[in-house]
């Protein structure tokens, strides 16, 4: 028989004594304290509420390895399910916008542009739209070749003193900013009343492009791209005509899909290639989801995609949301998944209560952010980064009831009010980085809570979410491996940036 050393007997006696002491008076084991799961990282949160109590409010929450059982709503991100990659988010840098920015002091202007475009000190907006010639928010009516003859092409004061200097300031803050250009009208001497009579149409509004001037107009685009390049600005993309089915805009031209096809095929594509601009993306259409209810123009881009000679020059199509349903984006994508989609214009104004953030915040995030991105868009751009409190400067025939993403007060050109479009684009660009890939999402069925999610190039995950409910939603979000919980306030938008673990 083996004899235990005395010190082992003491230890065994102590263990037995402790075991007995753990029991309560009823002889039952007491309930152990809850396990506190340590944080494995910090999720960055950006929050805006419709009541403006929190505007771009920043905080962090813990990323953990266990799920909170008390959440009433759940979202699971699925990085293995991959969709489109992202170019970016931004607004139109119109002549009116640039005029207002130029009235600010240099220090105030730099501070605002830094907040808007900087990736490290701001929201990182990185895709802007400019007009080729005038738009309905320019300082005057003009094109870049108002004297007949393409040899008379020249940039105007609006470009050289307003638009180009502002673009240079933006690019100095964020060199990743991409530029897309769109014409509202060609030079009037290139327009005819219709393609049957071919009579001159020397008007800013309506008319059609004279086929006899296809080559002149192709050179007009090439000369504009070269002029911008000569000023240190590389344009990434163009659309051929802003709102080609809208004859009534203050500067406009009607251009059916058959005309756009012929222009690309017979002049524009080859001219840009031969002039050294083959890498500039060409996007078709640039108008509404419902094709302005014109039966002959339904699914406008598809008619051009079907023509191999024209389609070879075309990157994709651009859309606005002044009519129709964003599901049309997926209808187009599903038929030609190799062609890109971008969203290039939406406005706020008196007609949609544009300064009422309580109403517009979640509605605009739903329409401009969630639905466009979840229907395959690679970029989202809104109209007019900045107007003054009167929606100006604007010109006769232009919109008198539009608001900017930001209003600036003419009394001091310093005091600003940010409207829904600024918050929508800021929430997207702050967490969804250039080159990000949209990923799958599984969520509790509830249209009052909507989201979109992306994997950034650095492996971090981004999720932008809206809560249309009148009460707080208690949310648990899972990456598939980690979890975090967050109380999403009523009528709010929130962006999450989840680090790569």
NORMO-V421081 format. One record per residue. RES is the residue in one small letter. SS is DSSP state (h for helix, s for strand, l for the rest). OMEGA is omega as a letter, one per 40 degrees, with the letter a starting at -180 (999 if undefined). Layout:
# NORMO-V421081
[[RES	SS	OMEGA] [RES	SS	OMEGA]]
This chain:
# NORMO-V421081
[[x	l	a] [x	l	a] [x	l	i] [x	l	i] [x	l	a] [x	h	a] [x	h	i] [x	h	i] [x	h	i] [x	h	a] [x	h	a] [x	h	i] [x	h	i] [x	h	i] [x	h	i] [x	h	a] [x	h	a] [x	h	a] [x	h	i] [x	h	a] [x	h	a] [x	h	a] [x	s	i] [x	l	a] [x	l	i] [x	l	a] [x	l	a] [x	l	i] [x	s	i] [x	l	i] [x	l	a] [x	l	i] [x	l	a] [x	l	i] [x	l	i] [x	l	a] [x	l	i] [x	l	i] [x	l	i] [x	l	i] [x	s	a] [x	s	i] [x	s	i] [x	s	a] [x	s	i] [x	s	a] [x	s	i] [x	s	i] [x	s	a] [x	l	i] [x	l	i] [x	l	i] [x	l	i] [x	l	a] [x	l	a] [x	l	i] [x	s	a] [x	s	i] [x	s	i] [x	s	i] [x	s	a] [x	s	i] [x	s	a] [x	s	a] [x	l	i] [x	l	a] [x	l	i] [x	l	a] [x	l	a] [x	l	a] [x	l	i] [x	l	a] [x	s	a] [x	s	i] [x	s	i] [x	s	i] [x	s	a] [x	s	a] [x	s	i] [x	s	i] [x	s	a] [x	s	a] [x	s	a] [x	s	i] [x	s	a] [x	l	i] [x	l	i] [x	s	a] [x	s	i] [x	s	a] [x	s	i] [x	s	i] [x	l	a] [x	l	i] [x	h	i] [x	h	i] [x	h	a] [x	h	i] [x	h	a] [x	h	i] [x	h	a] [x	h	i] [x	h	i] [x	l	i] [x	l	i] [x	h	a] [x	h	i] [x	h	i] [x	h	i] [x	h	i] [x	h	i] [x	h	a] [x	h	i] [x	h	i] [x	h	a] [x	h	a] [x	h	a] [x	l	i] [x	l	a] [x	l	a] [x	l	a] [x	l	a] [x	l	i] [x	l	i] [x	l	a] [x	l	i] [x	s	a] [x	s	i] [x	s	i] [x	s	i] [x	s	i] [x	s	a] [x	l	a] [x	l	i] [x	l	i] [x	l	i] [x	l	i] [x	l	a] [x	l	i] [x	l	i] [x	l	a] [x	l	i] [x	l	a] [x	l	i] [x	l	a] [x	l	i] [x	l	a] [x	l	a] [x	l	a] [x	h	i] [x	h	a] [x	h	i] [x	l	i] [x	l	i] [x	l	a] [x	l	i] [x	h	a] [x	h	i] [x	h	a] [x	h	a] [x	h	a] [x	h	a] [x	h	a] [x	h	i] [x	h	i] [x	h	i] [x	h	i] [x	h	i] [x	h	i] [x	h	a] [x	h	i] [x	h	i] [x	h	a] [x	l	a] [x	l	a] [x	l	a] [x	l	i] [x	s	a] [x	s	i] [x	s	a] [x	s	i] [x	s	i] [x	s	i] [x	l	i] [x	l	i] [x	l	i] [x	l	a] [x	h	i] [x	h	i] [x	h	a] [x	s	i] [x	s	a] [x	l	i] [x	l	a] [x	l	i] [x	l	a] [x	l	i] [x	l	i] [x	l	a] [x	s	i] [x	l	a] [x	l	a] [x	l	i] [x	l	a] [x	l	i] [x	l	a] [x	l	i] [x	s	a] [x	s	i] [x	l	i] [x	h	i] [x	h	a] [x	h	i] [x	h	a] [x	h	i] [x	h	a] [x	h	i] [x	h	i] [x	h	i] [x	h	i] [x	h	a] [x	h	i] [x	h	i] [x	h	i] [x	h	i] [x	h	i] [x	h	i] [x	h	i] [x	h	i] [x	h	i] [x	l	i] [x	l	a] [x	l	i] [x	l	i] [x	l	a] [x	l	a] [x	s	i] [x	s	i] [x	s	a] [x	l	a] [x	l	i] [x	l	i] [x	l	a] [x	l	i] [x	l	a] [x	l	i] [x	l	a] [x	l	i] [x	l	a] [x	l	i] [x	l	a] [x	l	i] [x	l	i] [x	l	i] [x	l	i] [x	l	a] [x	h	a] [x	h	i] [x	h	i] [x	h	i] [x	h	a] [x	h	a] [x	h	i] [x	h	a] [x	h	a] [x	h	a] [x	h	a] [x	h	a] [x	h	a] [x	h	a] [x	h	i] [x	h	i] [x	h	a] [x	h	a] [x	l	i] [x	l	a] [x	l	i] [x	l	a] [x	l	i] [x	l	a] [x	s	i] [x	s	i] [x	s	a] [x	s	i] [x	s	a] [x	s	a] [x	s	a] [x	s	i] [x	l	a] [x	l	i] [x	h	a] [x	h	i] [x	h	i] [x	l	a] [x	h	a] [x	h	a] [x	h	a] [x	l	a] [x	l	a] [x	h	a] [x	h	a] [x	h	i] [x	h	a] [x	h	i] [x	h	a] [x	l	i] [x	l	a] [x	h	a] [x	h	i] [x	h	a] [x	h	a] [x	l	a] [x	l	a] [x	l	i] [x	l	a] [x	s	a] [x	s	i] [x	s	a] [x	s	i] [x	s	a] [x	l	i] [x	l	i] [x	l	i] [x	l	a] [x	l	a] [x	l	i] [x	h	i] [x	h	i] [x	h	i] [x	h	i] [x	h	i] [x	h	a] [x	h	a] [x	h	i] [x	h	i] [x	l	a] [x	l	i] [x	l	i] [x	l	a] [x	s	i] [x	s	i] [x	s	i] [x	s	a] [x	s	a] [x	s	i] [x	l	a] [x	l	i] [x	s	a] [x	s	a] [x	h	a] [x	h	i] [x	h	i] [x	l	a] [x	l	i] [x	l	a] [x	l	a] [x	h	i] [x	h	i] [x	h	a] [x	h	a] [x	h	a] [x	h	i] [x	h	a] [x	h	i] [x	h	i] [x	h	a] [x	h	a] [x	h	a] [x	h	a] [x	h	a] [x	h	i] [x	h	a] [x	h	i] [x	h	i] [x	l	i] [x	l	i] [x	s	a] [x	s	i] [x	s	i] [x	s	a] [x	s	i] [x	s	a] [x	l	i] [x	l	i] [x	l	a] [x	s	i] [x	s	i] [x	s	a] [x	l	i] [x	l	a] [x	l	a] [x	l	e] [x	l	i] [x	l	a] [x	l	a] [x	l	a] [x	l	i] [x	l	a] [x	l	i] [x	l	a] [x	l	a] [x	s	i] [x	s	i] [x	l	i] [x	l	i] [x	s	i] [x	s	i] [x	s	a] [x	l	a] [x	l	a] [x	l	i] [x	l	a] [x	l	i] [x	l	a] [x	l	a] [x	s	i] [x	s	a] [x	s	a] [x	l	a] [x	h	a] [x	h	i] [x	h	i] [x	h	a] [x	h	a] [x	h	i] [x	h	i] [x	h	i] [x	h	a] [x	h	a] [x	h	a] [x	h	i] [x	l	a] [x	l	i] [x	l	a] [x	l	i] [x	l	i] [x	s	i] [x	s	a] [x	s	a] [x	s	i] [x	s	i] [x	s	a] [x	s	i] [x	l	a] [x	l	i] [x	l	a] [x	l	i] [x	l	i] [x	s	a] [x	s	a] [x	s	i] [x	s	a] [x	s	a] [x	s	i] [x	s	a] [x	l	i] [x	l	a] [x	l	i] [x	l	i] [x	l	a] [x	s	i] [x	s	i] [x	s	i] [x	s	a] [x	s	i] [x	s	i] [x	s	i] [x	l	a] [x	l	i] [x	l	i] [x	l	i] [x	l	i] [x	s	i] [x	s	a] [x	s	i] [x	s	i] [x	s	a] [x	s	i] [x	l	a] [x	l	i] [x	l	a] [x	l	a] [x	s	i] [x	s	a] [x	s	i] [x	s	i] [x	s	a] [x	s	a] [x	l	i] [x	l	i] [x	l	a] [x	s	i] [x	s	a] [x	s	i] [x	s	i] [x	s	i] [x	s	a] [x	s	a] [x	l	i] [x	l	a] [x	l	999]]
